[in-house]
């Protein structure tokens, strides 16, 4: 399953000493790169207006996705939203088939 994951850095992160912030961000980079290389993290983008990221992850379930983010070194300083998403073309095809069946019954 694919999930859209939106993370926002909490204000509490600025209270962490700069040296520790740098360590955390290095850990985040390693975390993301690990899952990009394995193909689990499909895309990731920085979203400046929310001081966070938007990314697409492919995992077996929401539970596995949630557990995966516990490995993120910035997790204690983030708000994480996870949404299951489906392929647009496949969804439109399925909807078209449903409407065709409904119209055929008239």
Buried (B, 14 or more C-beta within 10 A) or exposed (E): EBBBBBBBBBEEBEEBEEEEBEEBEEBBEEBBEEBBEEEBBEEBEEEEEEEBBBBBBEBEEEEEBBEBBEEBBBBEBBEBEBEEEEEEEEEEEEEEEEEEEEEEEE
